[in-house]
């Protein structure tokens, strides 16, 4: 792992995963509030510094004004790079809503990007 200038990290134009504005804003906020997480979970890049894992985190770092990011550079054949991109973005598990409800505050979960049920607001 190394720390480099964010401008050296190239966004992956073929990344099949996107993040829409409300969740993107939460990601930017999360990075600003907990930047240490970027070292714990570095952006994965190939030998040309193209992002394989962490495309949206890179974008959020730029938005948050972060100048340097931790990366993990990997050497993989193109087929394995494509496989990594899909597997890294795939969510295999599901949330245990009972544990979430009893162990965490709903507002925190919402701030951290977990979509929780909210009662509909009445419109006058």
C-alpha positions in Angstrom: 0.0 0.0 0.0 1.2 3.5 -0.7 -0.1 7.1 -0.5 -0.1 9.1 -3.7 -1.5 12.2 -5.2 -5.2 11.7 -6.1 -4.6 13.1 -9.6 -2.4 10.1 -10.4 -5.4 7.8 -9.8 -7.4 7.4 -13.0 -11.2 7.0 -12.8 -12.4 3.8 -14.5 -14.6 4.9 -17.3 -15.9 1.4 -17.6 -17.0 1.0 -14.0 -20.5 -0.5 -14.1 -21.5 0.9 -10.7 -22.8 4.4 -10.1 -23.9 6.3 -7.0 -26.7 8.8 -7.2 -26.5 12.3 -5.7 -28.1 11.7 -2.3 -25.9 8.7 -1.5 -22.9 10.4 -3.1 -23.3 13.4 -0.7 -23.4 10.9 2.2 -20.2 9.3 1.0 -18.5 12.7 0.8 -19.7 13.5 4.3 -18.5 10.1 5.5 -15.0 10.6 4.1 -14.8 14.1 5.6 -15.9 12.7 9.1 -13.8 9.5 9.0 -10.8 10.0 6.6 -8.9 7.2 8.5 -11.2 4.7 6.7 -9.4 5.5 3.4 -6.2 3.9 4.8 -8.1 0.9 6.1 -9.8 0.4 2.8 -7.5 1.7 0.1 -8.4 2.3 -3.5 -7.4 -0.7 -5.7 -5.7 0.2 -8.9 -4.0 -1.7 -11.8 -0.5 -1.1 -12.9 -1.6 2.0 -14.9 -3.3 3.4 -11.9 -6.8 2.9 -13.3 -9.3 2.2 -10.5 -10.5 -1.4 -10.1 -12.1 -0.9 -6.7 -13.1 2.4 -5.2 -14.1 4.5 -8.2 -16.9 6.3 -6.2 -14.6 6.8 -3.2 -12.0 8.4 -5.5 -14.7 10.7 -6.9 -15.9 11.5 -3.3 -12.4 12.3 -2.2 -12.0 14.8 -5.0 -15.3 16.4 -3.9 -14.1 16.4 -0.3 -10.9 18.2 -1.3 -8.6 15.3 -0.4 -5.2 15.6 -2.2 -3.6 12.2 -1.4 -5.2 8.8 -1.1 -4.0 5.3 -0.2 -3.9 2.8 -3.0 -3.2 -0.9 -3.4 -1.7 -1.5 -6.8 -2.3 -5.0 -8.2 -1.0 -6.9 -11.2 -3.8 -8.9 -12.8 -4.6 -10.0 -16.3 -7.4 -8.0 -18.0 -9.9 -10.8 -17.4 -9.2 -10.9 -13.7 -9.4 -7.1 -13.5 -12.9 -7.3 -15.0 -13.9 -10.0 -12.6 -12.5 -8.0 -9.7 -14.5 -4.9 -10.6 -17.8 -6.9 -10.6 -17.0 -8.9 -7.5 -15.8 -5.8 -5.6 -19.1 -4.0 -6.4 -21.4 -6.9 -5.8 -23.2 -7.1 -2.4 -23.7 -10.7 -1.6 -25.0 -10.3 1.9 -28.1 -8.8 3.4 -28.6 -6.6 6.5 -29.9 -8.2 9.6 -32.5 -5.4 10.4 -33.1 -6.6 13.9 -29.5 -6.2 14.9 -29.3 -2.9 13.1 -32.4 -1.6 14.9 -31.1 -2.7 18.3 -27.4 -1.9 18.0 -27.2 1.3 16.1 -29.1 4.6 15.9 -31.2 5.0 12.8 -29.9 8.5 12.1 -26.3 7.3 12.2 -27.2 4.4 9.8 -28.9 6.9 7.5 -25.9 9.2 7.6 -23.6 6.3 6.8 -25.5 5.4 3.7 -27.9 2.6 4.9 -31.4 3.2 3.5 -33.7 2.7 6.5 -37.4 2.9 6.5 -38.7 6.4 7.3 -42.4 7.2 7.8 -43.8 9.3 5.0 -44.2 12.9 5.8 -47.7 14.3 5.5 -48.2 16.9 2.9 -50.6 19.8 3.7 
